Every structure is written in C-alpha cells, then in structure tokens.
Amino acid sequence: MSQEFLTELLRRLHHRVEKSEHAAREFRNELASVRLILHANQSDINNLYAVHGQMDERMDRIEHRLELREFQEAQARFEPQP
C-alpha cells in the first residue's frame, strides 16, 4: 500500500510542477508583451519630444521675424518720408 501511496503522491507532485511551469510560461509571455508596450510608449514619447522641439524652433523663428518687423516699423517712424 505504501508503494501505491508514493506513486500517487509523485503523480500529484508531477501534475503541480507541470501547472507551475505552464503558469511561469504564461507569465513570461505576458511580461514580454508588457515590455513591447513599454518600448512602444517610449518611442511615442520620444516622437512627441521631437515634435515639441521642432515647434519650439519654429516659434523662435517666428518670434525673431516679428521682432525684426517691429524694429523696422519703429525705425521707419524716425526716417524722413519722401
């Protein structure tokens, strides 16, 4: 009887190990999915920073042109009119 008990115990242990291995595989797959999502989000954030930088540069150029125009308009007030 002890042989049958030991065999049944080993069978249950084997079954539990298989379930644990399956759960670990699923966990690794989900973790890989999360990593991919994080990489995609980081790429999106980097793209947003790049667009923000481009908009900053464009705004600086516009501000510079406006300052030049304001300067020219102010200077024109003091120049003799033909």
PyMOL commands that set and color helices and strands:
alter all, ss='L'
color gray80, all
select helices_A, chain A and resi 2-78
alter helices_A, ss='H'
color red, helices_A
deselect
rebuild
show_as cartoon
